[in-house]
Amino acid sequence: MNKNNYIWLIYISLAIVSGILCYHFFLKEKWINVLLFSALLFIFILLANFSFSAQIAKTEKIIQSIIKKDFSLFPKKEDSDLINSSVQLYYQNKNEHLSLSSYKLLYESILDQIDTGLMILYEIDKEWKVFYVNPTFLEILEIPKYNSWKLYAAKIPEFYKIIEETNYESWQEFLDISIRQNAKQSFSMRTKQVKNIQHSFYIITLESVQKIIEQKEKLAWNNLMKVISHELLNTLTPVNSLIQNLDYISNQETINKEDQEEMKESLMIITSKSKELLNFVDNYRQVAELPKPILKSVSLKKITESAISFLQQEFEKHHIQIVLDLEEHYVSADLKMIERSLINLYINAIYAVSEKEEKIIKTSIKSQNNRVILTLTDNGSGITDEIKDKIFLPFFTTRNEGSGIGLTLSKSIMEAHRGYLIYRAQEEGSSFEMWFLQ
């Protein structure tokens, strides 16, 4: 038992003794003694109450500080179990609060640096509030920062309406938004709802499609330079060595039969390497000098059927099942270029399902948000995470006989039509989506 409890117990004991004596003298009608011990009883009760109230007051002050998250106090331990427990609880909460604040500052610093626009809403009393928004999000939509989500309705009504229509559920889409009544811009938006016991959070990520394309183009250009440099070095290094050897042989006074054979062999290798280099340049020209599409209103369904008919023998040869779900939609496009792009995707799909017992390639045409989407899905071996970011790079291929320009050409054709070619991983196989503006 601590000192304060001893003092409080002494005061209570003295109060009880004073009460007993007061009653004793009351029975004997000794009124002066009654008054004296009554006064002592009152004083001891006040002292006991004061001793206990002081502990309660200190404890309450510490508890209120914890509740209000006010950690400006520096309480010390005393000879009271109650106060000591509250002080321990205070410093424990203070350390946790400081840790959470540090983590929050760290996470916000990281999120502030990313190029993707990010907003996190949380629901309280059936109303959505802004939990966090990074500078990129505000910069993309050209808006100030508010704590209330409703205040954004006046600043970005079109975007606000889209979010409301999702009913705050997980969602992913490409959309066109007009900012400050300017021309519409294309964005990639993803939303996800996260719930815990206390709160519902709604995460919104926003990326400018133009910015994504620019970043991809820069990365593709850098990688293309690496591929070209590698190809040129692989070709020119042995050729240069062979030329030096020929120069050495030709400068001899006499050339014997063995030297002649060596010269013939060197010339054959140089010819072969030259053809490889010419083939490489021709493939590059196909990608770099893509003709401007001649746009006409064409049926995507008929283009798909034509591409399938062109490859029908290959499908039958490899026992591939073709599943079609084709809606009739017309788009403004160059028929031959789109057909070529689609044939490239089918050829890749044929290769992807080659090792499967049951080979299936599905094709669908759907309309969504003023866009027509042609989706080609196979149940093949899929694309590994290590190479999924490289599949659209020129000359990148995993096939021995492949040129590595099929997907690059298909993507370039779609971009020439102001559309997109998107890869999506599947649980089994791969899916490529051709997006057209209606």
KETORZA-206045 format. One record per residue (C-alpha): x, y, z; residue in three letters. Coordinates in Angstrom, 3 decimals. Example, Ala and Ser with C-alpha at 12.3 -4.5 7.8 and 13.67 -1.06 7.14 Angstrom:
{{12.300,-4.500,7.800},'ALA'}
{{13.670,-1.060,7.140},'SER'}
% end
This chain:
{{0.000,0.000,0.000},'MET'}
{{1.414,3.435,-0.981},'ASN'}
{{1.823,6.551,1.148},'LYS'}
{{-1.343,8.335,-0.095},'ASN'}
{{-3.487,5.316,0.696},'ASN'}
{{-1.991,5.128,4.202},'TYR'}
{{-2.795,8.806,4.826},'ILE'}
{{-6.329,8.371,3.506},'TRP'}
{{-6.817,5.271,5.743},'LEU'}
{{-5.511,7.174,8.811},'ILE'}
{{-7.960,10.041,8.175},'TYR'}
{{-10.853,7.606,7.850},'ILE'}
{{-9.784,5.730,11.010},'SER'}
{{-9.520,8.988,12.995},'LEU'}
{{-12.919,10.048,11.647},'ALA'}
{{-14.449,6.757,12.834},'ILE'}
{{-12.824,7.074,16.301},'VAL'}
{{-14.023,10.691,16.549},'SER'}
{{-17.525,9.594,15.627},'GLY'}
{{-17.536,6.860,18.276},'ILE'}
{{-16.284,9.256,20.990},'LEU'}
{{-18.761,11.901,19.880},'CYS'}
{{-21.596,9.405,20.304},'TYR'}
{{-20.187,8.278,23.688},'HIS'}
{{-20.130,11.849,25.066},'PHE'}
{{-23.566,12.486,23.553},'PHE'}
{{-24.983,9.653,25.659},'LEU'}
{{-23.360,11.181,28.786},'LYS'}
{{-24.631,14.632,27.795},'GLU'}
{{-21.157,16.156,27.848},'LYS'}
{{-21.952,18.718,25.168},'TRP'}
{{-18.566,20.423,25.015},'ILE'}
{{-16.862,17.086,24.265},'ASN'}
{{-19.618,16.301,21.746},'VAL'}
{{-18.918,19.566,19.903},'LEU'}
{{-15.167,18.996,20.017},'LEU'}
{{-15.279,15.469,18.597},'PHE'}
{{-17.969,16.476,16.068},'SER'}
{{-15.582,19.104,14.789},'ALA'}
{{-12.749,16.584,14.660},'LEU'}
{{-15.034,14.115,12.783},'LEU'}
{{-15.876,16.786,10.207},'PHE'}
{{-12.219,17.818,9.796},'ILE'}
{{-10.990,14.225,9.344},'PHE'}
{{-13.726,13.530,6.775},'ILE'}
{{-12.746,16.685,4.859},'LEU'}
{{-9.051,15.708,4.956},'LEU'}
{{-9.855,12.168,3.728},'ALA'}
{{-12.048,13.574,0.974},'ASN'}
{{-9.388,16.124,-0.013},'PHE'}
{{-6.718,13.409,-0.132},'SER'}
{{-8.865,11.183,-2.347},'PHE'}
{{-10.187,14.051,-4.516},'SER'}
{{-6.648,15.265,-5.231},'ALA'}
{{-5.766,11.844,-6.678},'GLN'}
{{-9.004,11.736,-8.687},'ILE'}
{{-8.431,15.267,-10.047},'ALA'}
{{-4.884,14.482,-11.186},'LYS'}
{{-6.024,11.217,-12.745},'THR'}
{{-8.976,12.877,-14.487},'GLU'}
{{-6.710,15.600,-15.915},'LYS'}
{{-4.406,12.975,-17.393},'ILE'}
{{-7.322,10.920,-18.767},'ILE'}
{{-8.877,14.017,-20.394},'GLN'}
{{-5.540,14.831,-21.957},'SER'}
{{-5.406,11.335,-23.470},'ILE'}
{{-9.000,11.623,-24.776},'ILE'}
{{-8.334,15.022,-26.398},'LYS'}
{{-4.949,13.891,-27.772},'LYS'}
{{-3.293,16.750,-25.907},'ASP'}
{{0.166,15.505,-25.058},'PHE'}
{{1.606,18.800,-23.805},'SER'}
{{1.600,17.608,-20.172},'LEU'}
{{4.602,16.016,-18.478},'PHE'}
{{3.019,14.103,-15.555},'PRO'}
{{5.246,12.291,-13.092},'LYS'}
{{4.672,9.176,-11.047},'LYS'}
{{3.601,9.618,-7.410},'GLU'}
{{2.841,7.466,-4.383},'ASP'}
{{-0.530,6.519,-5.853},'SER'}
{{-1.362,3.407,-7.874},'ASP'}
{{-4.244,5.254,-9.570},'LEU'}
{{-2.084,8.189,-10.689},'ILE'}
{{0.806,5.932,-11.685},'ASN'}
{{-1.476,3.800,-13.875},'SER'}
{{-2.890,6.905,-15.596},'SER'}
{{0.640,8.314,-16.120},'VAL'}
{{1.743,5.022,-17.677},'GLN'}
{{-1.323,5.017,-19.921},'LEU'}
{{-0.629,8.656,-20.864},'TYR'}
{{2.943,8.021,-22.022},'TYR'}
{{1.944,4.827,-23.805},'GLN'}
{{-0.702,6.711,-25.812},'ASN'}
{{1.695,9.592,-26.402},'LYS'}
{{4.307,7.251,-27.901},'ASN'}
{{1.683,5.557,-30.076},'GLU'}
{{0.374,8.954,-31.224},'HIS'}
{{3.884,10.154,-32.100},'LEU'}
{{4.569,6.911,-33.985},'SER'}
{{1.314,7.220,-35.939},'LEU'}
{{2.078,10.875,-36.714},'SER'}
{{5.540,9.917,-37.962},'SER'}
{{4.141,7.133,-40.133},'TYR'}
{{1.427,9.440,-41.478},'LYS'}
{{4.011,12.098,-42.347},'LEU'}
{{6.178,9.482,-44.059},'LEU'}
{{3.290,7.992,-46.059},'TYR'}
{{1.989,11.412,-47.099},'GLU'}
{{5.488,12.478,-48.171},'SER'}
{{5.716,9.372,-50.358},'ILE'}
{{2.210,9.829,-51.807},'LEU'}
{{2.899,13.521,-52.463},'ASP'}
{{5.803,12.538,-54.745},'GLN'}
{{4.002,10.059,-57.016},'ILE'}
{{2.895,11.079,-60.515},'ASP'}
{{-0.525,9.439,-60.134},'THR'}
{{-3.372,11.579,-58.822},'GLY'}
{{-4.687,10.111,-55.564},'LEU'}
{{-7.690,10.993,-53.421},'MET'}
{{-8.934,9.003,-50.420},'ILE'}
{{-12.450,9.606,-49.065},'LEU'}
{{-13.864,8.253,-45.834},'TYR'}
{{-17.468,7.925,-44.748},'GLU'}
{{-18.631,9.427,-41.461},'ILE'}
{{-22.294,9.775,-40.489},'ASP'}
{{-23.278,8.696,-44.031},'LYS'}
{{-21.323,11.605,-45.516},'GLU'}
{{-18.063,11.406,-47.438},'TRP'}
{{-15.109,13.489,-46.267},'LYS'}
{{-11.665,13.927,-47.806},'VAL'}
{{-9.154,11.853,-45.858},'PHE'}
{{-6.195,12.622,-48.142},'TYR'}
{{-5.529,14.157,-51.549},'VAL'}
{{-2.104,14.515,-53.160},'ASN'}
{{-0.867,17.558,-55.149},'PRO'}
{{-0.882,15.614,-58.443},'THR'}
{{-4.642,15.012,-58.179},'PHE'}
{{-5.299,18.711,-57.551},'LEU'}
{{-2.944,19.670,-60.381},'GLU'}
{{-4.583,17.317,-62.909},'ILE'}
{{-8.082,18.655,-62.221},'LEU'}
{{-6.894,22.233,-61.526},'GLU'}
{{-8.778,22.555,-58.237},'ILE'}
{{-8.054,23.768,-54.683},'PRO'}
{{-7.958,21.452,-51.693},'LYS'}
{{-11.147,20.989,-49.624},'TYR'}
{{-11.898,18.797,-46.621},'ASN'}
{{-15.496,18.181,-47.628},'SER'}
{{-16.131,16.045,-50.700},'TRP'}
{{-19.373,17.927,-51.460},'LYS'}
{{-17.437,21.146,-52.088},'LEU'}
{{-15.846,19.525,-55.144},'TYR'}
{{-19.285,19.231,-56.796},'ALA'}
{{-19.143,22.888,-57.884},'ALA'}
{{-15.488,22.797,-58.969},'LYS'}
{{-15.466,19.506,-60.924},'ILE'}
{{-19.159,18.669,-61.530},'PRO'}
{{-18.492,16.186,-64.332},'GLU'}
{{-15.945,14.215,-62.319},'PHE'}
{{-18.081,14.427,-59.153},'TYR'}
{{-21.071,13.032,-61.058},'LYS'}
{{-19.018,10.102,-62.377},'ILE'}
{{-17.927,9.179,-58.830},'ILE'}
{{-21.502,9.450,-57.561},'GLU'}
{{-22.699,7.152,-60.356},'GLU'}
{{-20.224,4.464,-59.305},'THR'}
{{-22.107,4.348,-55.995},'ASN'}
{{-18.668,4.399,-54.331},'TYR'}
{{-17.891,0.865,-55.451},'GLU'}
{{-14.683,-0.516,-56.995},'SER'}
{{-14.459,0.570,-60.638},'TRP'}
{{-11.961,0.955,-63.486},'GLN'}
{{-12.447,2.896,-66.694},'GLU'}
{{-11.038,5.279,-69.300},'PHE'}
{{-13.038,8.481,-69.424},'LEU'}
{{-13.084,11.924,-71.037},'ASP'}
{{-13.424,14.912,-68.693},'ILE'}
{{-13.664,18.607,-69.510},'SER'}
{{-11.631,20.733,-67.068},'ILE'}
{{-12.607,24.394,-66.626},'ARG'}
{{-14.800,24.102,-69.752},'GLN'}
{{-11.763,23.354,-71.914},'ASN'}
{{-11.508,20.564,-74.472},'ALA'}
{{-12.042,17.106,-73.011},'LYS'}
{{-9.015,15.147,-71.860},'GLN'}
{{-8.712,11.375,-71.525},'SER'}
{{-7.950,9.858,-68.123},'PHE'}
{{-7.480,6.408,-66.698},'SER'}
{{-9.399,6.147,-63.428},'MET'}
{{-9.503,3.373,-60.851},'ARG'}
{{-11.544,3.303,-57.671},'THR'}
{{-11.564,0.849,-54.789},'LYS'}
{{-13.631,0.699,-51.619},'GLN'}
{{-11.869,-0.492,-48.456},'VAL'}
{{-13.803,-1.201,-45.272},'LYS'}
{{-12.794,-1.867,-41.700},'ASN'}
{{-14.819,-2.169,-38.506},'ILE'}
{{-15.080,1.605,-38.017},'GLN'}
{{-14.790,3.274,-41.431},'HIS'}
{{-15.347,2.901,-45.150},'SER'}
{{-12.614,4.335,-47.360},'PHE'}
{{-12.911,5.085,-51.070},'TYR'}
{{-9.631,5.308,-53.006},'ILE'}
{{-9.567,7.183,-56.328},'ILE'}
{{-6.517,7.124,-58.622},'THR'}
{{-6.352,9.283,-61.719},'LEU'}
{{-3.787,9.329,-64.535},'GLU'}
{{-3.660,11.444,-67.673},'SER'}
{{-3.660,9.126,-70.681},'VAL'}
{{-1.528,11.639,-72.589},'GLN'}
{{1.062,11.629,-69.806},'LYS'}
{{1.054,7.825,-69.706},'ILE'}
{{1.607,7.727,-73.459},'ILE'}
{{4.456,10.263,-73.264},'GLU'}
{{6.180,8.272,-70.515},'GLN'}
{{5.734,5.022,-72.432},'LYS'}
{{7.020,6.654,-75.619},'GLU'}
{{10.138,7.917,-73.850},'LYS'}
{{10.768,4.500,-72.303},'LEU'}
{{10.123,2.794,-75.649},'ALA'}
{{12.536,5.179,-77.396},'TRP'}
{{15.311,4.469,-74.883},'ASN'}
{{14.761,0.735,-75.172},'ASN'}
{{14.613,0.975,-78.963},'LEU'}
{{18.007,2.684,-78.998},'MET'}
{{19.395,-0.163,-76.887},'LYS'}
{{17.953,-2.746,-79.298},'VAL'}
{{19.280,-0.936,-82.379},'ILE'}
{{22.714,-0.493,-80.805},'SER'}
{{22.801,-4.159,-79.829},'HIS'}
{{21.709,-5.297,-83.298},'GLU'}
{{24.205,-3.067,-85.087},'LEU'}
{{27.083,-4.131,-82.848},'LEU'}
{{26.212,-7.814,-83.258},'ASN'}
{{26.262,-7.390,-87.015},'THR'}
{{29.057,-4.886,-87.617},'LEU'}
{{31.602,-6.214,-85.096},'THR'}
{{32.145,-9.614,-86.831},'PRO'}
{{31.839,-7.968,-90.267},'VAL'}
{{34.549,-5.452,-89.383},'ASN'}
{{36.779,-8.281,-88.142},'SER'}
{{36.235,-10.247,-91.362},'LEU'}
{{36.995,-7.179,-93.515},'ILE'}
{{40.268,-6.653,-91.671},'GLN'}
{{41.134,-10.301,-92.278},'ASN'}
{{40.303,-9.957,-96.004},'LEU'}
{{42.423,-6.820,-96.181},'ASP'}
{{45.328,-8.728,-94.659},'TYR'}
{{44.958,-11.636,-97.114},'ILE'}
{{44.560,-9.388,-100.167},'SER'}
{{47.788,-7.536,-99.343},'ASN'}
{{49.846,-10.732,-99.560},'GLN'}
{{52.037,-11.206,-102.645},'GLU'}
{{50.587,-14.637,-103.295},'THR'}
{{47.194,-16.012,-102.303},'ILE'}
{{47.090,-19.775,-101.938},'ASN'}
{{44.050,-22.004,-102.201},'LYS'}
{{43.492,-22.088,-98.449},'GLU'}
{{43.415,-18.267,-98.344},'ASP'}
{{40.956,-18.229,-101.231},'GLN'}
{{38.615,-20.568,-99.369},'GLU'}
{{38.880,-18.371,-96.295},'GLU'}
{{38.086,-15.305,-98.402},'MET'}
{{35.000,-17.023,-99.892},'LYS'}
{{33.783,-18.067,-96.445},'GLU'}
{{34.319,-14.532,-95.090},'SER'}
{{32.414,-12.997,-97.996},'LEU'}
{{29.509,-15.444,-97.456},'MET'}
{{29.324,-14.469,-93.773},'ILE'}
{{29.467,-10.753,-94.669},'ILE'}
{{26.635,-11.261,-97.207},'THR'}
{{24.549,-13.157,-94.641},'SER'}
{{25.082,-10.491,-91.963},'LYS'}
{{24.276,-7.741,-94.488},'SER'}
{{20.960,-9.449,-95.309},'LYS'}
{{20.149,-9.698,-91.585},'GLU'}
{{20.872,-6.003,-91.174},'LEU'}
{{18.751,-5.087,-94.207},'LEU'}
{{15.904,-7.211,-92.836},'ASN'}
{{16.237,-5.462,-89.464},'PHE'}
{{16.119,-2.025,-91.161},'VAL'}
{{13.090,-3.058,-93.223},'ASP'}
{{11.236,-4.165,-90.078},'ASN'}
{{12.109,-0.886,-88.403},'TYR'}
{{10.849,1.028,-91.450},'ARG'}
{{7.472,-0.712,-91.183},'GLN'}
{{7.070,0.619,-87.657},'VAL'}
{{8.678,4.033,-88.140},'ALA'}
{{7.015,4.854,-91.475},'GLU'}
{{3.480,3.725,-90.703},'LEU'}
{{1.204,5.243,-93.387},'PRO'}
{{-1.578,7.609,-92.376},'LYS'}
{{-4.843,5.651,-92.081},'PRO'}
{{-7.546,6.283,-94.697},'ILE'}
{{-10.597,6.538,-92.467},'LEU'}
{{-14.000,5.189,-93.478},'LYS'}
{{-16.990,3.908,-91.551},'SER'}
{{-16.343,0.171,-91.325},'VAL'}
{{-17.930,-2.765,-89.516},'SER'}
{{-15.647,-4.136,-86.789},'LEU'}
{{-17.600,-7.382,-86.898},'LYS'}
{{-16.839,-7.868,-90.629},'LYS'}
{{-13.140,-7.020,-90.112},'ILE'}
{{-12.941,-9.645,-87.355},'THR'}
{{-14.684,-12.272,-89.476},'GLU'}
{{-12.312,-11.473,-92.372},'SER'}
{{-9.217,-11.870,-90.138},'ALA'}
{{-10.530,-15.193,-88.807},'ILE'}
{{-11.253,-16.396,-92.339},'SER'}
{{-7.691,-15.474,-93.376},'PHE'}
{{-6.249,-17.598,-90.545},'LEU'}
{{-8.873,-20.378,-90.689},'GLN'}
{{-6.394,-23.018,-91.899},'GLN'}
{{-4.006,-22.180,-89.013},'GLU'}
{{-6.843,-22.508,-86.487},'PHE'}
{{-7.857,-25.879,-87.917},'GLU'}
{{-4.256,-27.077,-88.175},'LYS'}
{{-3.656,-26.396,-84.456},'HIS'}
{{-7.173,-27.555,-83.400},'HIS'}
{{-8.037,-24.171,-81.890},'ILE'}
{{-11.608,-23.457,-80.813},'GLN'}
{{-12.772,-19.965,-81.805},'ILE'}
{{-15.473,-18.438,-79.569},'VAL'}
{{-17.201,-15.290,-80.869},'LEU'}
{{-19.442,-12.733,-79.179},'ASP'}
{{-19.548,-9.961,-81.758},'LEU'}
{{-21.940,-7.028,-81.545},'GLU'}
{{-22.407,-4.987,-84.710},'GLU'}
{{-20.571,-1.688,-84.325},'HIS'}
{{-19.211,0.721,-86.916},'TYR'}
{{-16.046,2.738,-86.343},'VAL'}
{{-14.062,5.281,-88.350},'SER'}
{{-10.970,3.308,-89.367},'ALA'}
{{-8.687,2.036,-92.117},'ASP'}
{{-10.032,-1.451,-92.833},'LEU'}
{{-6.744,-2.988,-94.040},'LYS'}
{{-4.673,-1.554,-91.163},'MET'}
{{-7.114,-2.728,-88.467},'ILE'}
{{-7.322,-6.156,-90.096},'GLU'}
{{-3.515,-6.381,-90.116},'ARG'}
{{-3.393,-5.366,-86.444},'SER'}
{{-5.992,-7.995,-85.544},'LEU'}
{{-4.175,-10.708,-87.535},'ILE'}
{{-0.996,-9.944,-85.569},'ASN'}
{{-2.910,-10.461,-82.300},'LEU'}
{{-4.388,-13.756,-83.552},'TYR'}
{{-0.923,-15.017,-84.597},'ILE'}
{{0.390,-14.256,-81.102},'ASN'}
{{-2.623,-16.019,-79.564},'ALA'}
{{-2.013,-19.104,-81.753},'ILE'}
{{1.550,-19.265,-80.452},'TYR'}
{{0.372,-18.688,-76.834},'ALA'}
{{-2.052,-21.660,-76.834},'VAL'}
{{0.261,-24.020,-78.752},'SER'}
{{1.190,-26.086,-75.666},'GLU'}
{{-2.367,-26.381,-74.309},'LYS'}
{{-4.477,-29.512,-74.772},'GLU'}
{{-7.686,-27.496,-75.070},'GLU'}
{{-6.916,-24.407,-77.151},'LYS'}
{{-9.457,-21.577,-76.965},'ILE'}
{{-9.369,-18.062,-78.425},'ILE'}
{{-12.323,-15.822,-77.592},'LYS'}
{{-13.218,-12.604,-79.404},'THR'}
{{-15.855,-10.101,-78.322},'SER'}
{{-17.009,-6.681,-79.492},'ILE'}
{{-18.801,-4.469,-76.970},'LYS'}
{{-19.737,-0.811,-76.607},'SER'}
{{-18.934,1.111,-73.436},'GLN'}
{{-18.922,4.857,-72.632},'ASN'}
{{-18.774,6.066,-76.258},'ASN'}
{{-16.057,3.535,-77.057},'ARG'}
{{-16.094,0.261,-78.939},'VAL'}
{{-13.865,-2.425,-77.410},'ILE'}
{{-12.664,-5.443,-79.359},'LEU'}
{{-11.275,-7.986,-76.889},'THR'}
{{-9.191,-11.002,-77.876},'LEU'}
{{-8.576,-13.508,-75.050},'THR'}
{{-6.655,-16.777,-75.112},'ASP'}
{{-6.203,-19.540,-72.516},'ASN'}
{{-2.508,-19.886,-73.259},'GLY'}
{{0.613,-19.767,-71.135},'SER'}
{{0.243,-16.051,-70.411},'GLY'}
{{2.896,-13.355,-70.118},'ILE'}
{{5.227,-13.325,-67.127},'THR'}
{{5.592,-10.264,-64.893},'ASP'}
{{9.240,-9.973,-65.943},'GLU'}
{{8.403,-9.230,-69.580},'ILE'}
{{4.899,-7.726,-69.495},'LYS'}
{{6.317,-4.174,-69.667},'ASP'}
{{8.395,-5.061,-72.742},'LYS'}
{{5.845,-6.742,-75.010},'ILE'}
{{5.123,-3.577,-77.020},'PHE'}
{{8.807,-2.704,-77.512},'LEU'}
{{10.045,-2.960,-81.114},'PRO'}
{{11.984,-6.172,-81.868},'PHE'}
{{11.268,-7.701,-78.465},'PHE'}
{{10.186,-11.326,-78.905},'THR'}
{{10.233,-14.639,-77.036},'THR'}
{{9.845,-16.653,-80.250},'ARG'}
{{12.873,-17.913,-82.149},'ASN'}
{{11.282,-17.174,-85.518},'GLU'}
{{9.566,-13.949,-84.429},'GLY'}
{{10.494,-10.491,-85.718},'SER'}
{{9.341,-8.660,-82.585},'GLY'}
{{7.301,-6.039,-84.436},'ILE'}
{{3.807,-7.615,-84.400},'GLY'}
{{2.545,-6.048,-81.159},'LEU'}
{{4.499,-2.849,-81.784},'THR'}
{{2.853,-2.480,-85.189},'LEU'}
{{-0.608,-3.287,-83.798},'SER'}
{{-0.172,-0.686,-81.048},'LYS'}
{{1.074,1.931,-83.530},'SER'}
{{-1.924,1.273,-85.794},'ILE'}
{{-4.356,1.763,-82.886},'MET'}
{{-2.628,4.984,-81.809},'GLU'}
{{-2.801,6.225,-85.414},'ALA'}
{{-6.582,5.749,-85.083},'HIS'}
{{-6.584,7.734,-81.781},'ARG'}
{{-7.350,4.498,-79.961},'GLY'}
{{-5.519,2.205,-77.549},'TYR'}
{{-4.194,-1.336,-77.454},'LEU'}
{{-4.201,-2.613,-73.867},'ILE'}
{{-2.847,-5.846,-72.404},'TYR'}
{{-4.591,-7.409,-69.410},'ARG'}
{{-3.331,-10.468,-67.563},'ALA'}
{{-5.837,-13.270,-66.958},'GLN'}
{{-5.905,-16.096,-64.431},'GLU'}
{{-5.229,-18.334,-67.418},'GLU'}
{{-3.837,-16.759,-70.551},'GLY'}
{{-3.825,-13.178,-71.821},'SER'}
{{-6.270,-10.581,-73.076},'SER'}
{{-5.685,-7.731,-75.537},'PHE'}
{{-8.227,-4.926,-75.918},'GLU'}
{{-8.518,-2.668,-78.966},'MET'}
{{-10.289,0.563,-77.955},'TRP'}
{{-11.952,2.693,-80.645},'PHE'}
{{-13.627,6.091,-80.309},'LEU'}
{{-17.185,6.083,-81.639},'GLN'}
% end
